[in-house]
Amino acid sequence: MAVLVTGGAGFIGSHVVDAVLARGDEVVCIDNLNSYYDPLQKIRNIQPHLDNPKFSFFCRDVCERHKMGELFDAFKIDKVVHLAARAGVRASIESPHVYTEANVEGTVNMLELAKTHAVKNFVFASSSSAYGPRIDPVFSEATIHADCPASPYAVSKKSGEHFCHMYSNLGNIPVTALRFFSVYGPRGRPDMMPYKTAALISLGYDVPIYGDGSTKRDWTYVEDVARGVLSALDNPRPYDMFNIGNSHAVELKRLIDLIENHLGKKANRVFVPVQSGEPQFTHADISKAKTHLGWEPKTSIEEGIAKFIEWFKLQRRPPQKALELDYQTWRFK
Ligand SMILES: NC(=O)c1ccc[n+]([C@@H]2O[C@H](COP(=O)([O-])OP(=O)(O)OC[C@H]3O[C@@H](n4cnc5c(N)ncnc54)[C@H](O)[C@@H]3O)[C@@H](O)[C@H]2O)c1
């Protein structure tokens, strides 16, 4: 009995892998290690588990239906956490086809395999961007229809939710979609604001402030998100969808203050226009997840940014020796 984690070498995926292994379950981790950001960062994320007999890693693409089917045949896949996707709102506006392929076709492939192999639960990573730009003070799954996603990425996630709903009915498998709100923390994606800002400050470059710095995001600490995934995995539901957010919207300028404080260096702030496809604010109503999954976040933005910057400083240190990767075993020599 194993949990298949797709996108398991990525930022959130590697934390989910940690959490599933920590409680003693077997993990089959797949990731295509694409170059959206440095694949070596992804390989480093899973290094600590390569000697664990309960962990298997395969470099696979979720769009490769037959190769993915072979894995379902080779392992007794009990449950699926489907996180593999092209992430990033802005990049999706540049390359929409890449997003429909990985996020829509890839999700349909995974749902189809889950159906034919009668998995016991399927958890899908959706996104707060499915809500689109809103004037509601908080985003609630119960009251907002979320029918105006504003970027190819957001549409791909909304479409994934529709496929999840359909497969839960037609395929008769429990499926839960989780709408993650701006996830941050150690192993964070370099294209996301906390990492980009920390890197720009460290290098002494200008830090762009979109608008007047008053845009707000509901920043959610990655280990809280991984716990949310496990809660959904342990509570199969016919079809359901939950917000996974910190439920405290943080202003952009406040976040930059915190990053500056922990880096011990001031940002050179440069004000630029707000980018298209980006909402003015996000704020999760998490009452549904509290009631049905027994989940709530535990990490404040102050604690979370401190842990993120601690990791950021360590991983930016030059390696002691040049690292060479063995592509058979995924170990560094
Ligand atoms: N980070 C956030 O704030 C956030 C917010 C909302 C939703 N999400 C969703 O959570 C999931 C994980 O996001 P993340 O931030 O960890 O991003 P990430 O890019 O670090 O992780 C995604 C992983 O999936 C892999 N991948 C991409 N396409 C693949 C394919 N076709 N086949 C196999 N592997 C593939 C990538 O190599 C990567 O390692 C994604 O579905 C993303 O859309 C993330």
The ligand as an ORCA input file, in Angstrom:
! r2SCAN-3c Opt
* xyz 0 1
  N       3.233     27.383     -4.139
  C       2.017     27.962     -4.092
  O       1.847     29.060     -3.536
  C       0.817     27.269     -4.670
  C      -0.429     27.889     -4.540
  C      -1.547     27.268     -5.061
  C      -1.435     26.055     -5.691
  N      -0.224     25.471     -5.823
  C      -0.154     24.178     -6.504
  O       0.550     23.260     -5.697
  C       1.277     22.342     -6.515
  C       2.750     22.339     -6.127
  O       3.246     23.655     -6.337
  P       4.717     24.091     -5.902
  O       4.652     25.493     -5.475
  O       5.300     23.054     -5.022
  O       5.434     24.094     -7.316
  P       6.742     23.311     -7.817
  O       6.964     23.776     -9.210
  O       7.845     23.449     -6.838
  O       6.253     21.811     -7.795
  C       5.607     21.198     -8.890
  C       6.443     19.991     -9.268
  O       5.762     19.315    -10.324
  C       6.723     18.918    -11.284
  N       6.004     18.833    -12.567
  C       5.525     19.849    -13.308
  N       4.944     19.361    -14.414
  C       5.051     18.006    -14.343
  C       4.648     16.950    -15.198
  N       4.018     17.177    -16.351
  N       4.899     15.684    -14.806
  C       5.561     15.418    -13.648
  N       5.996     16.393    -12.806
  C       5.732     17.671    -13.161
  C       7.778     19.992    -11.269
  O       9.033     19.534    -11.732
  C       7.826     20.387     -9.797
  O       8.823     19.685     -9.107
  C       1.017     22.770     -7.953
  O      -0.061     22.003     -8.450
  C       0.608     24.219     -7.816
  O      -0.210     24.632     -8.888
  C       0.914     26.052     -5.322
*
